[in-house]
Structure formats: C-alpha cells, structure tokens
Amino acid sequence: MTNIREVATKAGVSVTTVSRVLNHHPYVSEQKKKAVLAAIEELNYYPNINAVHLSKGKTHLMGVVLPYTDHPYFALLLKGIARKALEHHYKLVLFQTDYQKRVELEALQMLKTKQIDSLIICSRGCEWAIIEEHLQYGPIAVAEKREDQPVSSTYVNHYAAFTAALDYLYEKGHRRIGYSISRTNGTSSRDREQAYKDFIKRHGLMYRPDYIIDKCLYFEDGMKVIEHIQSIPEPPTALLATSDQVAAGLMLCCHQKNIKVPDELAIIGFDNQPIAKMMNITTMEIPLEHMGENLFEQALREGADSKEVAVSLIERGTV
C-alpha cells in the first residue's frame, strides 16, 4: 500500500506539502498542487483514515447501543439519531445487544480506545457502575432518567406516564386493570411497577400479580396476553400494553375471539406508533424521533444535562 512519503518522493515535494494538499490548505503553489495530485492518481494513493483520525483527534463516528433494530420503538429513536448524524456529517456505529452485557462492554471499550467519539445508550443491560467507569473517556448520553449522575440524559418519566394512563382508565370506571411489559428488570419497568403499586394502594384496590404479564414486546405477544387473562377466573377489564405493537396484537386477538373492545376489554398502548393510528388504538404518545435527535446533540458535546420529554394521552376508540 502506497504511503504519503512515496507520494512526496514521486511529486518531488515534502511530506508536509502533500499533507497540505490533502487537507486543502490554501498556501500551496498551483504547480506543487498539480504535481501532488498527479502522483496521488498515478500511485493510486488513499490516506490512512486511522492516521487522519489520530492527527485530528476525532473519528466522526458515534456509537449507538440498542437491544433490537426490528422494533418500532428503537427504530424511531434511531431515526431521530440518524437524521442529526447526517446533518453533522457523523457516521453511526450500531451495537445491537439483545441485552447481552458483552456487546455493551464492546461499545464502551471502543469509546475508551477512541475508536468512536461518543456513545448513545438507548437501553442497557449493564449495571450503572460499569457505565459510570467509562464517563471519563468521552461523552455518553442515555435514554433514562439520571439527573443525579454526571451524564447527559433524555428521558420519559415512566412513573408519571403510567400513572396518567391508569388514572384515565379508573375515571372510565375500570377497577380491574392489568398490564403487559417487555422485561421486569429495566429502570423503566421498575418505575412502571412502582406506579402500578402506588395506584392500587391509593384507590384501595386488590393487587393481582396475575394481572402483570412480562416478556411482551412484539405483535404476536398479544395472543399470549389474551390467552393468559382468559385463564384467570376474574380477568382484568382493561390492559395497558407498554408497546403499541402488543396493543395491536391484542386488538387482532380480541377480534378473532369475539371479545368486544372497549366494552369487554379496554386497551391503552404506548408510543403512538403508526400501527396505533391505523388501528384506532388509544395510546400514550412518546416523541421518540425528538428523543433521538436530542440524544445525538447531547452525545456531541462535553458536559452533562438532562431533558424530560412530555408524554401525552391520545384518545381513540379502545377505551
């Protein structure tokens, strides 16, 4: 592979002159510039991008950690991140983790070794202490509430959003309310669980663990939820699905089993994904693309700041 010294020798100039031509420096004579460009073409020279990054101290690469790329929630977050990356001439390095800590650690290691400039963590499986250890190596932005930590965050107050949805169902006359969730050990999941327990206590309702169905993330999981609640002697009359995909699956399954929505079962989804609009599903709207844009902006700069994004109830035909 041709190096910059060979180009300089071929053109009869110094290595510094070749470097100036490559970096479009204005103080190079037209004669020398032509000689360097001719040598580059003849030798088929391409700059060593790693060396360029090393000299500039920037890779213009940003890492993005997300568990799945095929789920609309993360796809919309990524859409917002990618839009801003294009505006700022950044490339994205995606780490699809499936919540495997090993992959998250690979992303953090790339930040530590300066292979990427910064990192966005959309959802994590690693303990927070591990993330905290790597804050010294470059900007990290997270999609969770971390106001007490020296890290940038763009987040939803899941406790407040879940409480608002539960209160709405209560006002509509529902007293037996359940919910489906993707995983029980995430920060957002714990906030939702606490909101649910506080809601039950505040209204003097019975806490029913069998009204909580986990490992529900995709459209096809709606069938699992319906089959579960039908096996309960006193099933819930309303469900919160923490994904519009699951809410849409619930709708289809209810149609197949002749369960009337909302008369026999009320449904609220989350995110306001396109499928919720198409199927007229009441949902809690989360501005995911805006979240993604803000996460990118935060990961672009040093320092820590936090931003809570507003969640709003979109009333449609399932409650």
BELBEL-V263098 format. One record per residue. N is the residue number from 1. RES is the residue in three letters. SS is DSSP state (helix for helix, strand for strand, loop for the rest). D_LAST is the distance of its C-alpha to the last C-alpha in Angstrom with 1 decimal. Layout:
n=N res=RES ss=SS d_last=D_LAST
n=N res=RES ss=SS d_last=D_LAST
This chain:
n=1 res=MET ss=loop d_last=66.5
n=2 res=THR ss=loop d_last=68.1
n=3 res=ASN ss=loop d_last=67.9
n=4 res=ILE ss=helix d_last=68.3
n=5 res=ARG ss=helix d_last=72.0
n=6 res=GLU ss=helix d_last=72.9
n=7 res=VAL ss=helix d_last=71.4
n=8 res=ALA ss=helix d_last=73.4
n=9 res=THR ss=helix d_last=76.6
n=10 res=LYS ss=helix d_last=76.1
n=11 res=ALA ss=helix d_last=75.5
n=12 res=GLY ss=loop d_last=78.4
n=13 res=VAL ss=loop d_last=76.2
n=14 res=SER ss=loop d_last=74.9
n=15 res=VAL ss=helix d_last=71.6
n=16 res=THR ss=helix d_last=70.5
n=17 res=THR ss=helix d_last=71.1
n=18 res=VAL ss=helix d_last=69.0
n=19 res=SER ss=helix d_last=66.2
n=20 res=ARG ss=helix d_last=66.4
n=21 res=VAL ss=helix d_last=66.2
n=22 res=LEU ss=helix d_last=63.1
n=23 res=ASN ss=loop d_last=61.4
n=24 res=HIS ss=loop d_last=62.5
n=25 res=HIS ss=loop d_last=64.8
n=26 res=PRO ss=loop d_last=66.6
n=27 res=TYR ss=loop d_last=70.0
n=28 res=VAL ss=loop d_last=71.2
n=29 res=SER ss=loop d_last=73.9
n=30 res=GLU ss=helix d_last=73.1
n=31 res=GLN ss=helix d_last=75.9
n=32 res=LYS ss=helix d_last=74.5
n=33 res=LYS ss=helix d_last=70.9
n=34 res=LYS ss=helix d_last=72.1
n=35 res=ALA ss=helix d_last=74.0
n=36 res=VAL ss=helix d_last=71.0
n=37 res=LEU ss=helix d_last=68.7
n=38 res=ALA ss=helix d_last=71.3
n=39 res=ALA ss=helix d_last=71.7
n=40 res=ILE ss=helix d_last=68.0
n=41 res=GLU ss=helix d_last=67.8
n=42 res=GLU ss=helix d_last=70.9
n=43 res=LEU ss=helix d_last=69.9
n=44 res=ASN ss=loop d_last=66.2
n=45 res=TYR ss=loop d_last=65.2
n=46 res=TYR ss=loop d_last=61.6
n=47 res=PRO ss=loop d_last=60.9
n=48 res=ASN ss=loop d_last=59.8
n=49 res=ILE ss=helix d_last=56.3
n=50 res=ASN ss=helix d_last=56.3
n=51 res=ALA ss=helix d_last=59.5
n=52 res=VAL ss=helix d_last=57.9
n=53 res=HIS ss=helix d_last=54.9
n=54 res=LEU ss=helix d_last=57.3
n=55 res=SER ss=helix d_last=59.4
n=56 res=LYS ss=helix d_last=56.5
n=57 res=GLY ss=loop d_last=54.6
n=58 res=LYS ss=loop d_last=51.4
n=59 res=THR ss=loop d_last=49.8
n=60 res=HIS ss=loop d_last=47.0
n=61 res=LEU ss=strand d_last=44.9
n=62 res=MET ss=strand d_last=41.7
n=63 res=GLY ss=strand d_last=40.1
n=64 res=VAL ss=strand d_last=36.4
n=65 res=VAL ss=strand d_last=35.2
n=66 res=LEU ss=strand d_last=31.9
n=67 res=PRO ss=loop d_last=31.0
n=68 res=TYR ss=loop d_last=29.8
n=69 res=THR ss=loop d_last=30.3
n=70 res=ASP ss=loop d_last=28.2
n=71 res=HIS ss=loop d_last=24.8
n=72 res=PRO ss=helix d_last=23.0
n=73 res=TYR ss=helix d_last=22.4
n=74 res=PHE ss=helix d_last=26.2
n=75 res=ALA ss=helix d_last=27.1
n=76 res=LEU ss=helix d_last=25.5
n=77 res=LEU ss=helix d_last=27.3
n=78 res=LEU ss=helix d_last=30.4
n=79 res=LYS ss=helix d_last=30.1
n=80 res=GLY ss=helix d_last=30.3
n=81 res=ILE ss=helix d_last=33.2
n=82 res=ALA ss=helix d_last=35.0
n=83 res=ARG ss=helix d_last=34.8
n=84 res=LYS ss=helix d_last=36.5
n=85 res=ALA ss=helix d_last=39.0
n=86 res=LEU ss=helix d_last=40.1
n=87 res=GLU ss=helix d_last=40.7
n=88 res=HIS ss=loop d_last=42.8
n=89 res=HIS ss=loop d_last=44.7
n=90 res=TYR ss=loop d_last=43.4
n=91 res=LYS ss=strand d_last=42.9
n=92 res=LEU ss=strand d_last=40.2
n=93 res=VAL ss=strand d_last=41.0
n=94 res=LEU ss=strand d_last=38.0
n=95 res=PHE ss=strand d_last=37.9
n=96 res=GLN ss=strand d_last=35.3
n=97 res=THR ss=loop d_last=35.4
n=98 res=ASP ss=loop d_last=33.0
n=99 res=TYR ss=loop d_last=33.3
n=100 res=GLN ss=loop d_last=37.0
n=101 res=LYS ss=helix d_last=39.0
n=102 res=ARG ss=helix d_last=42.0
n=103 res=VAL ss=helix d_last=40.5
n=104 res=GLU ss=helix d_last=39.3
n=105 res=LEU ss=helix d_last=42.8
n=106 res=GLU ss=helix d_last=44.2
n=107 res=ALA ss=helix d_last=42.3
n=108 res=LEU ss=helix d_last=43.5
n=109 res=GLN ss=helix d_last=47.0
n=110 res=MET ss=helix d_last=47.0
n=111 res=LEU ss=helix d_last=46.2
n=112 res=LYS ss=helix d_last=49.0
n=113 res=THR ss=loop d_last=51.5
n=114 res=LYS ss=loop d_last=50.5
n=115 res=GLN ss=loop d_last=49.4
n=116 res=ILE ss=loop d_last=46.3
n=117 res=ASP ss=loop d_last=46.1
n=118 res=SER ss=strand d_last=42.8
n=119 res=LEU ss=strand d_last=39.7
n=120 res=ILE ss=strand d_last=35.9
n=121 res=ILE ss=strand d_last=34.0
n=122 res=CYS ss=loop d_last=30.4
n=123 res=SER ss=loop d_last=29.8
n=124 res=ARG ss=loop d_last=32.6
n=125 res=GLY ss=loop d_last=33.9
n=126 res=CYS ss=loop d_last=37.2
n=127 res=GLU ss=loop d_last=37.8
n=128 res=TRP ss=helix d_last=37.8
n=129 res=ALA ss=helix d_last=41.5
n=130 res=ILE ss=helix d_last=42.3
n=131 res=ILE ss=helix d_last=40.5
n=132 res=GLU ss=helix d_last=42.3
n=133 res=GLU ss=helix d_last=45.6
n=134 res=HIS ss=loop d_last=45.2
n=135 res=LEU ss=helix d_last=44.2
n=136 res=GLN ss=helix d_last=48.0
n=137 res=TYR ss=helix d_last=48.2
n=138 res=GLY ss=loop d_last=45.9
n=139 res=PRO ss=loop d_last=42.7
n=140 res=ILE ss=strand d_last=39.5
n=141 res=ALA ss=strand d_last=36.0
n=142 res=VAL ss=strand d_last=33.1
n=143 res=ALA ss=loop d_last=29.3
n=144 res=GLU ss=loop d_last=28.8
n=145 res=LYS ss=loop d_last=29.6
n=146 res=ARG ss=loop d_last=33.3
n=147 res=GLU ss=loop d_last=34.6
n=148 res=ASP ss=loop d_last=37.2
n=149 res=GLN ss=loop d_last=38.8
n=150 res=PRO ss=loop d_last=41.1
n=151 res=VAL ss=loop d_last=38.7
n=152 res=SER ss=strand d_last=36.5
n=153 res=SER ss=strand d_last=32.8
n=154 res=THR ss=strand d_last=29.7
n=155 res=TYR ss=strand d_last=26.7
n=156 res=VAL ss=strand d_last=23.1
n=157 res=ASN ss=loop d_last=22.7
n=158 res=HIS ss=helix d_last=20.4
n=159 res=TYR ss=helix d_last=20.7
n=160 res=ALA ss=helix d_last=19.4
n=161 res=ALA ss=helix d_last=16.6
n=162 res=PHE ss=helix d_last=15.4
n=163 res=THR ss=helix d_last=16.0
n=164 res=ALA ss=helix d_last=13.9
n=165 res=ALA ss=helix d_last=10.8
n=166 res=LEU ss=helix d_last=11.7
n=167 res=ASP ss=helix d_last=12.5
n=168 res=TYR ss=helix d_last=9.2
n=169 res=LEU ss=helix d_last=7.6
n=170 res=TYR ss=helix d_last=10.9
n=171 res=GLU ss=helix d_last=10.8
n=172 res=LYS ss=loop d_last=7.8
n=173 res=GLY ss=loop d_last=10.3
n=174 res=HIS ss=loop d_last=9.9
n=175 res=ARG ss=loop d_last=13.5
n=176 res=ARG ss=loop d_last=13.8
n=177 res=ILE ss=strand d_last=12.2
n=178 res=GLY ss=strand d_last=13.9
n=179 res=TYR ss=strand d_last=14.4
n=180 res=SER ss=strand d_last=16.4
n=181 res=ILE ss=loop d_last=19.1
n=182 res=SER ss=loop d_last=22.1
n=183 res=ARG ss=loop d_last=24.9
n=184 res=THR ss=loop d_last=25.5
n=185 res=ASN ss=loop d_last=28.6
n=186 res=GLY ss=loop d_last=27.7
n=187 res=THR ss=helix d_last=27.6
n=188 res=SER ss=helix d_last=23.9
n=189 res=SER ss=helix d_last=23.1
n=190 res=ARG ss=helix d_last=25.1
n=191 res=ASP ss=helix d_last=23.5
n=192 res=ARG ss=helix d_last=20.0
n=193 res=GLU ss=helix d_last=21.6
n=194 res=GLN ss=helix d_last=23.2
n=195 res=ALA ss=helix d_last=20.1
n=196 res=TYR ss=helix d_last=18.4
n=197 res=LYS ss=helix d_last=21.7
n=198 res=ASP ss=helix d_last=22.0
n=199 res=PHE ss=helix d_last=18.6
n=200 res=ILE ss=helix d_last=19.4
n=201 res=LYS ss=helix d_last=22.9
n=202 res=ARG ss=helix d_last=21.9
n=203 res=HIS ss=loop d_last=19.8
n=204 res=GLY ss=loop d_last=22.2
n=205 res=LEU ss=loop d_last=20.0
n=206 res=MET ss=loop d_last=21.6
n=207 res=TYR ss=loop d_last=21.8
n=208 res=ARG ss=loop d_last=21.2
n=209 res=PRO ss=helix d_last=22.6
n=210 res=ASP ss=helix d_last=21.6
n=211 res=TYR ss=helix d_last=17.9
n=212 res=ILE ss=strand d_last=19.0
n=213 res=ILE ss=strand d_last=19.8
n=214 res=ASP ss=loop d_last=22.0
n=215 res=LYS ss=loop d_last=23.8
n=216 res=CYS ss=loop d_last=20.6
n=217 res=LEU ss=loop d_last=21.0
n=218 res=TYR ss=loop d_last=21.2
n=219 res=PHE ss=loop d_last=19.4
n=220 res=GLU ss=loop d_last=21.4
n=221 res=ASP ss=helix d_last=20.3
n=222 res=GLY ss=helix d_last=17.0
n=223 res=MET ss=helix d_last=19.3
n=224 res=LYS ss=helix d_last=20.8
n=225 res=VAL ss=helix d_last=17.6
n=226 res=ILE ss=helix d_last=16.7
n=227 res=GLU ss=helix d_last=20.3
n=228 res=HIS ss=helix d_last=20.4
n=229 res=ILE ss=helix d_last=17.7
n=230 res=GLN ss=helix d_last=19.2
n=231 res=SER ss=loop d_last=22.5
n=232 res=ILE ss=loop d_last=21.4
n=233 res=PRO ss=loop d_last=22.4
n=234 res=GLU ss=loop d_last=19.4
n=235 res=PRO ss=loop d_last=16.5
n=236 res=PRO ss=loop d_last=13.4
n=237 res=THR ss=loop d_last=10.3
n=238 res=ALA ss=strand d_last=8.2
n=239 res=LEU ss=strand d_last=9.8
n=240 res=LEU ss=strand d_last=10.7
n=241 res=ALA ss=strand d_last=12.8
n=242 res=THR ss=loop d_last=15.4
n=243 res=SER ss=loop d_last=16.0
n=244 res=ASP ss=helix d_last=14.3
n=245 res=GLN ss=helix d_last=17.0
n=246 res=VAL ss=helix d_last=15.8
n=247 res=ALA ss=helix d_last=12.1
n=248 res=ALA ss=helix d_last=13.8
n=249 res=GLY ss=helix d_last=16.0
n=250 res=LEU ss=helix d_last=13.3
n=251 res=MET ss=helix d_last=11.9
n=252 res=LEU ss=helix d_last=15.6
n=253 res=CYS ss=helix d_last=16.5
n=254 res=CYS ss=helix d_last=13.8
n=255 res=HIS ss=helix d_last=15.3
n=256 res=GLN ss=helix d_last=18.8
n=257 res=LYS ss=loop d_last=18.3
n=258 res=ASN ss=loop d_last=16.7
n=259 res=ILE ss=loop d_last=13.6
n=260 res=LYS ss=loop d_last=11.0
n=261 res=VAL ss=loop d_last=7.5
n=262 res=PRO ss=loop d_last=5.1
n=263 res=ASP ss=loop d_last=8.1
n=264 res=GLU ss=loop d_last=10.0
n=265 res=LEU ss=loop d_last=8.1
n=266 res=ALA ss=strand d_last=4.7
n=267 res=ILE ss=strand d_last=6.0
n=268 res=ILE ss=strand d_last=7.2
n=269 res=GLY ss=strand d_last=10.6
n=270 res=PHE ss=strand d_last=13.7
n=271 res=ASP ss=strand d_last=16.3
n=272 res=ASN ss=loop d_last=15.0
n=273 res=GLN ss=loop d_last=17.4
n=274 res=PRO ss=helix d_last=18.4
n=275 res=ILE ss=helix d_last=16.6
n=276 res=ALA ss=helix d_last=13.2
n=277 res=LYS ss=helix d_last=14.3
n=278 res=MET ss=helix d_last=15.8
n=279 res=MET ss=loop d_last=12.9
n=280 res=ASN ss=loop d_last=10.4
n=281 res=ILE ss=loop d_last=8.4
n=282 res=THR ss=loop d_last=6.7
n=283 res=THR ss=strand d_last=9.7
n=284 res=MET ss=strand d_last=12.4
n=285 res=GLU ss=strand d_last=15.4
n=286 res=ILE ss=strand d_last=18.7
n=287 res=PRO ss=loop d_last=21.8
n=288 res=LEU ss=helix d_last=23.5
n=289 res=GLU ss=helix d_last=26.3
n=290 res=HIS ss=helix d_last=27.2
n=291 res=MET ss=helix d_last=27.3
n=292 res=GLY ss=helix d_last=29.7
n=293 res=GLU ss=helix d_last=31.9
n=294 res=ASN ss=helix d_last=32.3
n=295 res=LEU ss=helix d_last=33.1
n=296 res=PHE ss=helix d_last=35.8
n=297 res=GLU ss=helix d_last=37.3
n=298 res=GLN ss=helix d_last=37.4
n=299 res=ALA ss=helix d_last=39.1
n=300 res=LEU ss=helix d_last=41.6
n=301 res=ARG ss=loop d_last=43.1
n=302 res=GLU ss=loop d_last=44.7
n=303 res=GLY ss=loop d_last=43.4
n=304 res=ALA ss=loop d_last=40.1
n=305 res=ASP ss=loop d_last=37.2
n=306 res=SER ss=strand d_last=33.5
n=307 res=LYS ss=strand d_last=30.6
n=308 res=GLU ss=strand d_last=27.0
n=309 res=VAL ss=strand d_last=24.5
n=310 res=ALA ss=loop d_last=21.6
n=311 res=VAL ss=strand d_last=18.0
n=312 res=SER ss=strand d_last=15.4
n=313 res=LEU ss=strand d_last=11.6
n=314 res=ILE ss=strand d_last=10.8
n=315 res=GLU ss=loop d_last=7.8
n=316 res=ARG ss=loop d_last=7.3
n=317 res=GLY ss=loop d_last=5.8
n=318 res=THR ss=loop d_last=3.8
n=319 res=VAL ss=loop d_last=0.0
